[in-house]
């Protein structure tokens, strides 16, 4: 095709509608619409050809026209609460980027304690979102979530809710808690403690029950099991002081990293203990502060990238087939050993935990 070819000249003009793009490419208008609709029925090859041509021709679909013709908004509502946990901003950023890659824009709904929850959930329905991703459901009842997600693709991320038929994706909390107990045993600790965050959340219950059970299996003594009441630095600080004043303890598992950061500061600055010489400390999540030299915190790293990929895959599956049965998807993480349990010696472990 030469530069003077009439078709080449035509292709230089930016198509304004899906119909014009379809005519220029020699495909149907419905094929163009499906290419820009996540979860729609179209071959991957044709989708890529249309998207590539749209990029070359600087074509952008009209969102309002698309909503009217497909009855889809291509918007995913992300429901969050308890945002003081530094794990969530990173998760939300990666999730929104993952949704964007498949053509879904994100709209965040921050459900806070003491707010008019019904009014906020009504807004979720008013915006006609195609999908709902619940990151934290601590202030929502099962009935509220059932109503908010009715008729929409929906996935719980980083938690499950018993007796609620919603698809979920989470870190394998049981695996993680047992790994931390095994690690404490392997470095010779015998009197260990647990500090919970929000006591009735699925994440805390799974971590606490698995840890306490594994501690008993290994023959260690559980010196303290404290309900911090929230996932915060202050709760970790208060709980660590309680441990320091009570029965002798040589290792503490905090239910997440921000609790562990507060706990470490209380143990070293207020109680005068050495970490890890006098008491080893571990957390859960592997947020950025765990890598700061001041903390160098042993923790169980959640597989955030894999969780995001799985959540997006499940959303697309439900958009394509609303009749899909709910599923629970726990994903394996990794124990990251740092100075808070091993000091400068992060290579050798003196003891090996017996097999499960």
C-alpha positions as CSV (number, residue, x, y, z in Angstrom):
1,X,0.0,0.0,0.0
2,X,1.6,3.3,-1.1
3,X,1.2,6.7,0.6
4,X,-1.0,7.9,-2.2
5,X,-3.4,4.9,-1.9
6,X,-6.9,6.2,-1.1
7,X,-7.3,3.5,1.6
8,X,-4.0,4.6,3.2
9,X,-5.2,8.2,3.3
10,X,-8.5,7.0,4.8
11,X,-6.6,5.2,7.5
12,X,-4.9,8.4,8.6
13,X,-8.2,9.7,9.9
14,X,-9.1,8.8,13.5
15,X,-12.3,6.8,13.6
16,X,-14.8,8.3,16.0
17,X,-17.2,5.3,16.4
18,X,-17.0,1.6,16.6
19,X,-18.9,1.4,13.3
20,X,-16.1,3.4,11.6
21,X,-13.4,1.3,13.1
22,X,-15.2,-1.9,12.1
23,X,-15.6,-0.6,8.5
24,X,-11.9,0.3,8.2
25,X,-10.8,-3.1,9.5
26,X,-13.4,-5.1,7.6
27,X,-14.9,-6.7,10.7
28,X,-18.4,-6.4,12.3
29,X,-19.3,-3.6,14.7
30,X,-20.2,-6.2,17.3
31,X,-16.7,-7.7,17.1
32,X,-15.2,-4.2,17.9
33,X,-17.6,-3.9,20.9
34,X,-16.7,-7.4,22.2
35,X,-13.0,-6.6,21.9
36,X,-13.4,-3.8,24.4
37,X,-15.7,-5.7,26.7
38,X,-13.9,-7.8,29.4
39,X,-15.1,-11.4,29.5
40,X,-16.9,-11.2,26.2
41,X,-16.9,-14.0,23.6
42,X,-14.2,-13.3,21.0
43,X,-11.1,-15.1,19.9
44,X,-7.9,-13.8,21.5
45,X,-6.4,-13.3,18.0
46,X,-9.2,-11.1,16.8
47,X,-9.3,-9.2,20.1
48,X,-5.6,-8.4,19.8
49,X,-5.9,-7.4,16.1
50,X,-8.8,-5.0,16.9
51,X,-7.0,-3.5,20.0
52,X,-3.8,-3.1,18.0
53,X,-5.6,-1.3,15.2
54,X,-7.4,0.9,17.6
55,X,-4.1,1.9,19.2
56,X,-2.5,2.7,15.8
57,X,-5.5,4.7,14.7
58,X,-5.8,6.5,18.1
59,X,-9.4,5.2,18.5
60,X,-11.0,5.4,22.0
61,X,-14.4,3.8,22.6
62,X,-17.2,6.0,23.8
63,X,-17.8,4.8,27.3
64,X,-21.4,6.1,27.5
65,X,-22.4,4.7,24.1
66,X,-20.8,1.4,25.1
67,X,-22.8,1.3,28.4
68,X,-26.1,1.9,26.5
69,X,-25.4,-0.7,23.9
70,X,-24.0,-3.5,26.1
71,X,-25.6,-2.6,29.4
72,X,-22.1,-2.9,30.9
73,X,-20.2,-0.1,32.7
74,X,-16.8,-1.9,32.7
75,X,-16.4,-0.6,36.2
76,X,-15.3,-2.7,39.2
77,X,-16.2,-1.4,42.7
78,X,-13.4,-2.1,45.3
79,X,-14.9,-2.1,48.8
80,X,-12.4,-1.4,51.6
81,X,-12.3,-0.6,55.3
82,X,-9.7,-0.5,58.1
83,X,-7.2,1.4,55.8
84,X,-4.6,1.9,58.6
85,X,-3.2,-1.5,57.6
86,X,-0.3,-0.7,55.2
87,X,-0.9,-4.0,53.4
88,X,-4.0,-2.7,51.8
89,X,-2.7,0.3,49.8
90,X,-0.2,-1.9,47.9
91,X,-2.8,-4.6,47.3
92,X,-5.4,-2.0,46.0
93,X,-2.8,-0.4,43.7
94,X,-1.9,-3.8,42.2
95,X,-5.5,-4.8,41.9
96,X,-6.6,-1.7,40.2
97,X,-3.8,-2.1,37.7
98,X,-4.7,-5.7,37.1
99,X,-8.3,-4.8,36.5
100,X,-7.2,-2.0,34.1
101,X,-5.2,-4.4,32.0
102,X,-8.4,-6.3,31.2
103,X,-10.5,-3.1,30.5
104,X,-12.1,-2.6,33.9
105,X,-11.8,0.7,35.6
106,X,-11.9,0.8,39.4
107,X,-14.1,2.8,41.7
108,X,-13.2,2.6,45.4
109,X,-15.8,2.5,48.2
110,X,-14.3,3.1,51.7
111,X,-16.8,1.7,54.3
112,X,-15.8,3.1,57.6
113,X,-16.9,2.4,61.1
114,X,-19.8,4.6,62.3
115,X,-20.7,5.6,58.8
116,X,-24.1,5.0,57.1
117,X,-23.2,1.7,55.6
118,X,-26.5,1.2,53.8
119,X,-26.1,4.6,52.1
120,X,-22.6,3.7,50.9
121,X,-23.7,0.3,49.6
122,X,-26.6,1.9,47.8
123,X,-24.1,4.1,46.0
124,X,-22.3,0.9,44.9
125,X,-25.5,-0.2,43.2
126,X,-26.3,3.3,41.8
127,X,-23.0,3.3,39.9
128,X,-24.1,0.1,38.2
129,X,-20.7,-1.5,38.6
130,X,-20.2,-4.8,36.8
131,X,-18.1,-6.4,39.5
132,X,-17.4,-6.0,43.2
133,X,-14.1,-6.8,44.9
134,X,-14.3,-6.8,48.7
135,X,-10.8,-6.2,50.2
136,X,-11.9,-5.9,53.8
137,X,-15.4,-6.7,55.1
138,X,-14.9,-6.2,58.8
139,X,-17.8,-3.7,59.1
140,X,-20.2,-5.5,56.7
141,X,-22.7,-8.2,57.6
142,X,-23.2,-11.2,55.3
143,X,-26.7,-9.9,54.5
144,X,-25.2,-6.5,53.4
145,X,-22.6,-8.1,51.2
146,X,-25.2,-10.5,49.7
147,X,-27.4,-7.5,48.7
148,X,-24.5,-5.4,47.4
149,X,-23.1,-8.1,45.2
150,X,-26.4,-9.5,43.9
151,X,-26.4,-9.8,40.1
152,X,-22.7,-8.9,39.9
153,X,-19.4,-10.6,39.6
154,X,-17.9,-10.6,43.1
155,X,-14.7,-11.8,44.7
156,X,-13.5,-11.5,48.3
157,X,-9.8,-10.8,48.5
158,X,-7.7,-11.6,51.6
159,X,-10.6,-13.0,53.6
160,X,-13.5,-15.4,53.6
161,X,-16.9,-15.2,55.2
162,X,-18.4,-18.4,56.6
163,X,-21.9,-19.2,55.3
164,X,-21.7,-16.7,52.5
165,X,-21.6,-18.0,49.0
166,X,-19.0,-15.7,47.6
167,X,-15.8,-16.6,45.6
168,X,-12.7,-15.8,47.6
169,X,-8.9,-15.5,47.0
170,X,-6.5,-15.4,49.9
171,X,-3.1,-16.3,51.2
172,X,-3.0,-19.7,52.8
173,X,-3.1,-18.4,56.3
174,X,-2.9,-21.9,57.8
175,X,0.2,-22.7,55.9
176,X,1.8,-19.3,57.0
177,X,1.0,-19.6,60.7
178,X,2.3,-23.2,60.9
179,X,5.5,-22.1,59.1
180,X,6.1,-19.4,61.7
181,X,5.6,-21.9,64.6
182,X,8.0,-24.3,62.8
183,X,10.5,-21.5,62.5
184,X,10.3,-20.7,66.2
185,X,10.8,-24.3,67.0
186,X,13.8,-24.6,64.6
187,X,15.6,-21.7,66.4
188,X,15.0,-23.3,69.8
189,X,12.2,-21.1,71.2
190,X,9.9,-22.9,73.7
191,X,7.6,-20.3,75.3
192,X,5.8,-18.5,72.6
193,X,3.0,-16.0,72.3
194,X,0.4,-14.8,69.8
195,X,-1.1,-11.3,69.3
196,X,-4.3,-11.1,67.3
197,X,-5.6,-8.1,65.3
198,X,-9.4,-8.0,64.8
199,X,-10.4,-11.1,66.7
200,X,-13.4,-12.3,64.5
201,X,-12.0,-11.9,61.0
202,X,-11.3,-15.0,58.9
203,X,-7.6,-14.0,58.5
204,X,-7.0,-13.8,62.2
205,X,-9.0,-16.9,63.1
206,X,-7.1,-19.0,60.6
207,X,-3.7,-17.7,61.7
208,X,-4.5,-18.0,65.4
209,X,-6.0,-21.5,65.3
210,X,-3.3,-22.9,63.0
211,X,-0.5,-21.4,65.1
212,X,-1.9,-22.5,68.5
213,X,-2.5,-26.0,67.1
214,X,1.0,-26.3,65.7
215,X,2.6,-24.9,68.9
216,X,0.9,-27.7,70.8
217,X,1.9,-30.3,68.2
218,X,5.6,-29.3,68.6
219,X,5.4,-29.4,72.4
220,X,6.1,-25.7,72.9
221,X,4.2,-23.7,75.6
222,X,1.8,-20.9,74.6
223,X,2.5,-18.3,77.2
224,X,0.1,-15.6,75.9
225,X,-2.7,-15.3,73.4
226,X,-3.7,-11.6,73.3
227,X,-6.5,-9.9,71.3
228,X,-5.0,-6.7,70.2
229,X,-8.4,-5.5,69.0
230,X,-7.2,-4.0,65.8
231,X,-4.4,-4.2,63.2
232,X,-2.5,-1.1,64.4
233,X,0.9,-0.1,65.7
234,X,-0.6,1.0,68.9
235,X,-2.3,-2.3,69.5
236,X,0.9,-4.1,68.9
237,X,2.7,-1.8,71.3
238,X,0.2,-2.3,74.1
239,X,0.1,-6.1,73.6
240,X,3.9,-6.4,73.7
241,X,4.0,-4.6,77.0
242,X,1.5,-7.0,78.4
243,X,3.7,-9.9,77.3
244,X,6.8,-8.3,78.8
245,X,5.1,-7.9,82.2
246,X,3.7,-11.5,82.2
247,X,5.0,-15.0,82.0
248,X,8.5,-15.5,80.4
249,X,8.2,-15.6,76.6
250,X,11.0,-16.1,74.1
251,X,9.1,-15.6,70.8
252,X,6.0,-13.7,69.6
253,X,3.9,-14.1,66.4
254,X,2.0,-10.9,65.7
255,X,-1.0,-11.4,63.3
256,X,0.4,-8.8,60.9
257,X,3.4,-6.6,60.3
258,X,2.1,-3.3,61.7
259,X,1.3,-5.0,64.9
260,X,4.8,-6.5,65.0
261,X,6.4,-3.1,64.4
262,X,4.6,-1.7,67.4
263,X,5.5,-4.8,69.4
264,X,9.2,-4.7,68.6
265,X,9.4,-1.0,69.6
266,X,7.7,-1.7,72.9
267,X,9.9,-4.7,73.7
268,X,13.1,-2.9,72.9
269,X,12.4,0.7,73.9
270,X,10.0,0.3,76.8
271,X,10.7,-3.2,78.2
272,X,14.5,-3.1,77.6
273,X,14.5,-6.5,75.9
274,X,16.8,-7.5,73.0
275,X,15.4,-8.8,69.7
276,X,16.0,-11.5,68.9
277,X,18.5,-12.5,71.7
278,X,15.9,-12.3,74.5
279,X,12.7,-12.6,72.4
280,X,12.2,-13.4,68.7
281,X,9.4,-11.5,66.7
282,X,7.6,-12.5,63.6
283,X,4.8,-10.8,61.6
284,X,2.6,-11.6,58.6
285,X,2.2,-9.9,55.1
286,X,5.7,-8.6,54.2
287,X,4.9,-5.0,53.8
288,X,7.6,-2.5,53.0
289,X,8.5,-1.6,56.6
290,X,9.6,-5.2,57.3
291,X,12.6,-4.5,55.1
292,X,13.6,-1.3,57.0
293,X,16.9,-1.8,58.9
294,X,15.3,-0.7,62.1
295,X,12.9,-3.7,62.0
296,X,14.3,-6.3,59.6
297,X,11.3,-8.3,60.5
298,X,10.8,-12.1,59.9
299,X,7.4,-12.4,58.3
300,X,5.2,-14.6,56.1
301,X,5.0,-13.0,52.6
302,X,1.5,-12.9,51.0
303,X,1.6,-13.8,47.3
304,X,0.0,-10.5,46.3
305,X,0.7,-10.7,42.6
306,X,-0.7,-14.2,42.4
307,X,-3.8,-13.2,44.4
308,X,-4.4,-10.2,42.1
309,X,-4.0,-12.3,39.0
310,X,-6.4,-14.9,40.4
311,X,-9.0,-12.3,41.5
312,X,-9.0,-10.8,38.0
313,X,-9.3,-14.2,36.4
314,X,-12.2,-15.1,38.6
315,X,-14.0,-11.7,37.9
316,X,-13.6,-12.3,34.1
317,X,-14.9,-15.8,34.5
318,X,-18.0,-14.7,36.3
319,X,-18.6,-11.9,33.8
320,X,-18.5,-14.5,31.0
321,X,-20.6,-17.0,32.9
322,X,-22.7,-15.6,35.8
323,X,-23.7,-19.2,36.7
324,X,-20.2,-20.2,37.9
325,X,-20.3,-21.8,41.3
326,X,-18.5,-19.9,44.1
327,X,-15.0,-21.2,44.9
328,X,-12.4,-20.6,47.6
329,X,-8.8,-20.2,46.4
330,X,-6.0,-20.2,49.1
331,X,-2.6,-19.5,47.6
332,X,0.8,-20.4,49.0
333,X,3.1,-17.7,50.4
334,X,6.7,-17.7,51.6
335,X,8.4,-17.4,55.0
336,X,10.9,-14.6,54.9
337,X,13.6,-14.9,57.7
338,X,15.3,-11.7,58.8
339,X,17.1,-10.4,61.9
340,X,14.1,-10.2,64.2
341,X,14.3,-14.0,64.7
342,X,17.9,-14.9,63.6
343,X,20.0,-11.8,64.4
344,X,22.9,-11.8,62.0
345,X,22.7,-15.5,61.5
346,X,20.0,-16.1,58.9
347,X,21.7,-19.2,57.3
348,X,21.8,-22.0,59.9
349,X,18.8,-23.3,61.9
350,X,19.8,-25.3,64.9
351,X,16.7,-27.6,65.0
352,X,14.3,-29.0,62.5
353,X,10.6,-29.1,63.2
354,X,9.0,-32.5,62.9
355,X,6.8,-33.1,59.9
356,X,3.2,-32.1,60.1
